[in-house]
Amino acid sequence: MARKNYLFTSESVSEGHPDKVCDRISDAVLDAFLTEEPEARVGCETFATTGMVVVGGEVGLSDQDKLKHFMGSIGQIARDCIKDIGYEQEKFHWNTCHVLNFLHEQSAHIAKGVDATENKDEGAGDQGIMFGYAIDETPELMPAPIQYAHAMLRRLAEVRKSGAEPSLRPDAKSQLTLRYVDGKPVEVTSIVLSTQHESEDQTSDDIRAIVEPHILDVLPKGWVTPETVWHVNPTGTFVIGGPDGDAGLTGRKIIVDTYGGAAPHGGGAFSGKDPTKVDRSAAYAARYLAKNVVAAGLASRCTIQLSYAIGVARPLSIYADLHGTGEVDEVELERVLGQVMDLTPRGIRTHLGMNRPIYERTAAYGHFGRAPEADGGFSWEKVDLVDTIKAAL
């Protein structure tokens, strides 16, 4: 039987965290290619350190002349990302950092396994397992610790960029510990917030005075009590931040990107990968299915696993776990989920409209628990399968 009373902690990182700078650049490169050609192939990795950004990986367009042209735009794409995030430090500035581009054409052998032909459907871009998760403890059907850890940092980014809090800087991390009673979150036992700031003269108490009102505003009323322990900039000064303080790399924050450790992760990162790569698209599809199951009232908690083989179109397995909260048989649910959505790579992309430049916005503050957007962004957060699933059971 699942535990009912416990503490659980999740962390988030801001858009200015070194790894998130890299995720942002990789997804901006992806969006640029998808804008030019919806079927573009992109696997873009970024590395950032003091005064330098290195972009590498494999890309593909049907028009080789266009591909050559795009290779010359990578530097500007990276600089635009860094500028929007807000880095104008002496040793990491959008206008002065070096950008090295080592992108190359996608492997012909991989393309052969993935591309559709007259004799076979489009195959998965790689083997792997992907998980999706949903739980009814927040309106977004996300685990509360990660949802509110993200919300804290999003608010601080908003007030930094608006000029309301001009002494804040882009690099930040949050950590939130919640007390669960009877399986539901009821109280914040500790808040950890480390944020880069303007001056070495600012103390931890100064920073807490800046951030505390914004944090209290985004957390549910009553969750923060006089017993809540605060750790704001616990090491003191945090002026040197971003890639100047620590090197960054695409794909290193996969638990931050998903469920904050409350659910399994298949291991594959998302950012910089086009949706033929099931590391990304099937993880989004699994979240979509899990969320619709919970939204349908069929369970209060749902985990979905999908598995794929490179070059093979259909998933090798569909697994559903309702964690003892289900109103339906899990074996029957697995059968139905395979019917209500085409879970081939092509089927996922078509159903969720994923061959669009909608990925740069996912790079920070979570890929899940976000509102679906009018242009197709976060389409995997829709709950439009509820009636279809219920009717099929």
C-alpha positions in Angstrom: 0.0 0.0 0.0 1.3 3.4 -0.9 2.4 5.7 1.9 -0.1 8.4 2.9 2.0 10.6 5.2 5.5 11.8 4.1 7.7 14.6 2.9 8.6 15.0 -0.7 10.9 17.4 -2.4 11.4 18.6 -6.0 13.7 21.2 -7.5 13.6 23.6 -10.5 16.1 25.8 -12.2 15.6 29.1 -14.0 16.0 29.9 -17.7 19.3 31.4 -16.8 20.8 28.2 -15.3 23.7 27.1 -17.5 22.0 23.9 -18.5 18.8 25.7 -19.4 20.7 28.2 -21.5 21.8 25.3 -23.5 18.4 23.7 -23.7 17.0 27.0 -24.9 19.6 27.4 -27.7 19.1 23.7 -28.8 15.3 24.2 -29.0 15.6 27.5 -30.8 17.8 25.9 -33.4 15.1 23.1 -33.7 12.3 25.7 -34.1 14.3 27.6 -36.8 14.6 24.4 -38.9 11.0 23.4 -38.4 9.9 26.9 -39.5 11.8 26.3 -42.7 10.6 22.7 -43.2 8.1 20.8 -40.9 9.9 17.5 -41.6 13.3 18.8 -40.8 15.5 16.5 -38.8 17.4 18.0 -35.8 19.4 16.6 -33.0 21.1 19.6 -31.6 23.4 19.7 -28.5 24.8 22.9 -26.9 27.6 23.4 -24.5 28.2 26.8 -22.7 31.1 28.0 -20.6 32.8 31.3 -19.9 32.6 33.5 -23.0 31.8 30.6 -25.3 28.9 28.5 -26.7 29.5 25.4 -28.7 26.6 23.9 -30.9 26.9 20.5 -32.4 24.9 17.5 -33.5 23.1 16.5 -36.7 20.5 18.2 -38.9 18.7 17.6 -42.1 16.7 19.5 -44.7 15.5 18.2 -48.0 17.1 21.1 -49.8 20.9 21.1 -49.3 21.3 24.7 -50.4 18.9 25.8 -47.6 20.8 23.6 -45.1 24.0 25.4 -46.0 22.3 28.8 -45.5 21.0 27.8 -42.1 24.4 26.8 -40.9 25.3 30.5 -41.1 22.4 31.5 -38.8 23.3 29.4 -35.8 25.4 32.1 -34.1 22.6 34.7 -34.3 20.1 32.2 -32.9 22.3 31.5 -29.9 22.9 35.2 -29.3 19.2 36.0 -29.5 18.5 33.4 -26.8 21.2 34.7 -24.5 20.0 38.2 -24.9 16.4 37.3 -24.1 17.5 35.4 -21.0 19.3 38.5 -19.9 23.0 37.8 -19.9 25.2 40.9 -20.2 28.0 39.9 -17.9 31.6 40.8 -18.6 32.5 37.1 -19.2 29.2 35.9 -20.6 27.5 38.6 -22.8 25.2 37.9 -25.7 27.1 40.3 -27.9 30.6 39.2 -27.2 30.6 35.4 -26.5 32.0 33.2 -29.1 29.6 30.8 -30.8 31.1 27.7 -32.5 28.9 25.7 -34.9 29.7 22.0 -35.4 26.3 20.9 -36.7 26.5 18.4 -39.5 24.1 16.4 -41.8 22.2 13.6 -40.2 23.6 10.1 -40.6 22.3 8.4 -43.7 22.1 5.1 -41.8 19.8 6.6 -39.2 17.7 8.3 -41.8 17.3 5.1 -43.7 15.9 3.4 -40.6 13.5 6.3 -39.7 12.2 7.5 -43.1 9.1 6.0 -44.5 9.2 4.1 -47.8 6.8 2.3 -50.1 7.5 -0.9 -48.1 7.4 0.4 -44.5 6.0 3.0 -42.2 8.2 5.7 -40.7 10.1 4.1 -37.8 11.1 5.5 -34.4 14.3 7.5 -34.4 15.8 5.4 -31.6 15.0 2.6 -29.2 13.9 3.5 -25.7 11.3 3.7 -23.0 9.2 6.8 -22.2 7.0 7.6 -19.3 4.0 9.9 -18.8 2.4 10.7 -15.5 -0.6 12.6 -14.1 -2.0 13.1 -10.6 -5.0 15.0 -9.3 -3.2 17.0 -6.6 -3.0 20.2 -8.7 -5.3 21.8 -11.2 -2.7 21.0 -13.9 -2.8 17.3 -12.9 0.9 17.5 -12.0 2.8 16.7 -8.8 2.6 19.7 -6.5 6.3 20.0 -5.5 7.6 20.4 -9.1 4.7 22.5 -10.3 5.2 25.1 -7.6 9.0 24.9 -7.7 8.6 26.0 -11.3 6.1 28.7 -10.4 8.4 30.3 -8.0 11.2 30.7 -10.6 8.8 31.8 -13.4 7.5 34.6 -11.1 11.0 35.8 -10.3 11.9 35.8 -14.0 8.8 37.9 -14.7 9.6 40.5 -12.1 13.3 40.6 -13.1 12.5 41.1 -16.8 9.7 43.6 -16.1 12.1 45.8 -14.1 10.1 45.4 -10.9 13.1 43.7 -9.3 16.1 45.1 -11.1 18.7 43.6 -8.8 17.8 40.0 -9.7 19.9 38.2 -12.3 19.1 35.3 -14.6 20.6 32.3 -12.8 18.5 30.7 -10.1 17.4 27.4 -8.5 14.5 26.5 -6.3 13.7 23.5 -4.1 10.4 22.9 -2.4 9.6 20.3 0.3 5.9 19.5 0.9 4.3 17.6 3.7 1.7 15.0 2.6 -1.1 13.9 4.9 -3.5 11.2 3.7 -1.7 11.4 0.3 -2.4 15.1 -0.2 0.0 18.0 0.0 -1.0 20.3 2.9 2.1 22.2 4.0 5.5 23.6 2.9 8.1 22.4 5.3 11.1 24.1 3.6 11.8 26.5 0.7 15.3 26.7 -0.8 15.9 29.6 -3.2 19.3 30.6 -4.7 19.2 33.4 -7.1 22.0 35.4 -8.8 21.9 39.1 -7.8 23.5 42.4 -8.7 25.8 43.4 -5.9 28.2 41.7 -3.4 26.8 44.1 -0.8 23.5 42.4 -0.9 23.1 39.9 2.0 21.0 36.7 2.1 18.4 38.7 4.2 18.3 41.4 1.5 17.6 38.8 -1.2 14.9 37.1 1.0 13.2 40.4 1.4 13.0 40.8 -2.4 11.9 37.3 -3.3 9.6 36.3 -0.4 6.5 38.3 -1.4 6.7 36.8 -4.9 7.1 33.3 -3.6 4.2 33.6 -1.2 2.1 35.0 -4.0 2.4 31.8 -6.2 2.1 29.2 -3.5 -1.3 28.0 -2.3 -2.6 30.1 0.6 -2.0 28.5 4.0 0.8 26.2 2.8 3.6 28.4 4.2 3.4 28.6 8.0 5.5 30.0 10.7 7.2 26.6 10.9 8.3 26.7 7.3 12.1 26.8 7.0 13.6 29.2 4.5 17.0 28.9 2.9 17.5 31.9 0.6 21.0 32.2 -0.9 22.3 30.0 1.9 26.0 30.3 0.8 25.7 34.1 0.8 26.9 36.0 -2.3 25.8 34.8 -5.7 26.9 37.4 -8.2 28.9 35.2 -10.7 26.3 33.1 -12.4 25.3 31.3 -15.6 27.9 29.7 -17.8 30.5 32.0 -16.3 30.0 30.2 -12.9 29.3 26.6 -14.1 29.4 25.1 -17.6 26.1 24.1 -19.1 25.0 21.3 -21.3 21.8 20.3 -23.1 19.7 17.6 -21.5 21.1 17.5 -18.0 17.9 18.5 -16.2 15.5 15.7 -17.3 13.9 15.4 -13.9 13.3 19.1 -13.7 11.8 18.9 -17.2 9.3 16.2 -16.2 7.8 15.3 -12.8 10.4 16.3 -10.2 11.2 12.7 -9.3 7.6 11.8 -8.5 7.4 9.5 -11.5 9.8 7.4 -13.5 11.9 8.9 -16.4 13.0 6.8 -19.4 16.4 8.6 -19.5 16.1 10.4 -22.8 16.4 14.2 -22.8 14.0 16.4 -24.8 15.6 19.6 -25.9 17.1 19.9 -29.4 15.3 16.8 -30.7 12.8 16.9 -33.5 9.5 14.9 -32.9 10.6 11.9 -35.0 12.7 11.2 -32.0 10.5 9.3 -29.6 12.6 10.4 -26.6 10.6 13.5 -27.0 7.4 12.9 -28.9 6.4 9.6 -27.1 7.2 11.1 -23.7 4.8 13.9 -24.6 2.2 11.3 -25.9 2.5 9.3 -22.6 1.9 12.4 -20.6 -1.1 13.2 -22.8 -2.6 9.8 -22.3 -2.0 9.8 -18.5 -3.5 13.3 -18.1 -6.6 12.3 -20.0 -7.0 9.2 -17.9 -6.9 11.2 -14.7 -9.1 14.0 -16.2 -11.7 11.4 -17.1 -12.0 10.4 -13.5 -10.7 6.9 -14.2 -7.9 7.2 -11.6 -6.5 9.9 -9.3 -2.9 8.9 -10.4 -1.7 7.3 -13.6 1.7 6.3 -15.0 2.0 5.3 -18.7 5.1 3.6 -20.2 5.7 3.2 -24.0 8.6 1.4 -25.6 10.1 1.6 -29.1 12.8 0.1 -31.3 14.7 2.1 -33.8 13.2 1.9 -37.3 10.1 0.2 -36.0 6.9 2.2 -36.2 4.5 0.8 -33.5 5.3 0.7 -29.8 6.6 -2.6 -28.5 4.6 -2.2 -25.4 2.0 0.0 -23.6 1.9 -0.2 -19.8 -0.5 1.5 -17.5 -0.3 1.7 -13.7 -3.1 3.4 -11.8 -1.4 2.9 -8.4 -4.4 1.4 -6.7 -6.6 4.4 -7.5 -8.2 3.1 -10.7 -11.9 2.7 -11.5 -11.1 0.5 -14.5 -9.0 -2.6 -15.3 -5.4 -1.7 -16.2 -5.1 -4.4 -18.9 -8.3 -3.1 -20.5 -7.1 0.5 -20.3 -3.8 -0.5 -22.1 -5.8 -2.0 -24.9 -8.0 1.1 -25.2 -5.1 3.6 -25.1 -3.5 1.8 -28.1 -6.8 2.2 -30.0 -7.7 5.8 -29.2 -4.4 7.2 -30.4 -2.0 6.2 -33.1 1.2 5.8 -31.2 3.5 5.5 -34.2 6.0 8.4 -34.5 4.0 9.8 -37.4 0.7 9.2 -35.6 1.9 11.1 -32.5 3.1 14.0 -34.5 -0.1 14.2 -36.5 -2.4 13.9 -33.5 -0.6 16.5 -31.4 0.5 18.8 -34.3 4.1 18.5 -33.4 5.8 19.4 -36.7 5.7 23.1 -35.7 8.2 25.6 -34.2 6.7 25.2 -30.6 9.7 23.9 -28.7 11.8 26.9 -27.6 9.2 27.8 -25.1 9.4 24.4 -23.4 13.1 24.7 -22.5 12.5 26.2 -19.0 10.0 25.7 -16.3 8.9 22.3 -17.3 7.6 20.5 -20.4 4.4 19.5 -18.6 1.8 21.2 -16.5 1.5 24.2 -18.9 -1.6 25.5 -20.6 -2.2 24.5 -24.2 -1.6 27.4 -26.6 -3.5 28.7 -29.6 -0.6 28.0 -32.0 -0.3 24.3 -30.9 2.2 24.8 -28.1 1.8 22.3 -25.3 -0.8 20.4 -27.3 0.0 17.3 -25.2 -1.6 19.1 -22.2 -5.1 19.0 -23.8 -7.7 16.8 -22.2 -9.7 16.2 -25.4 -9.5 12.4 -25.3 -11.6 12.1 -22.1 -14.9 11.2 -23.8 -13.2 9.0 -26.3 -11.4 6.9 -23.7 -14.5 6.6 -21.5 -16.6 5.5 -24.5 -14.1 2.8 -25.5 -13.9 1.2 -22.1 
